Amino acid sequence: MKAGPLSAPESAPSRPTGSTPTVRPAGSTGPQRVLLVDDSRSIRTLLKIYLMARSFEFLEAESAEEGLKVAEAEHVDLILTDFHMDGMNGADFAGQIRASTNARLSKVPILMMTGDPNVAEVRALGQKAGISAFVRKPVSCAQLMTLVDTILPLPRAAAK
């Protein structure tokens, strides 16, 4: 398993797919929000379990297309996306996030995951799309937390 950046605590709340959007105001001190984009509910659940230690608030999408809608409607601090999904793949999704006219959204860190055997090709597509980090499935809790801590530091208030 190769991973790395490119350049039991209480569980965090999770917003169900299709819920009414709420945009967090700038400068808000609430929990950091992670958008999980994967067509597998079990993978999204596992990622939430792995990331519990950071007390994130989770948003979920079952497809890249749904993920784009959620990312545009909600304040998101980090996006974790799978590469292989029906419809748009994770690299194309990341490219659309980077091309967003919303300056805040276009800079959100994106971690892309894949179980594809052609890791070099998938990594190259992700890098071209502007992902922040790449990880190969299956990913361990420690590996995921290290990557997340690298691309999304703790907020200053929580780091003290």
Buried (B, 14 or more C-beta within 10 A) or exposed (E): EEBEBBEEEEEBEBBEBEEEEEEBEEEEEEBBBBBBBBBEEEBBBBBBEBBBBBBBBBBBBBBBBBBBEBBBEBBBBBBBBBBBBEEBBBBBBBBBBBEBEEEEBEEBBBBBBBBBEEBEEBBEBBBEBBBBBBBBBEBEBEBBBBBBEBBBEEEEEEEE
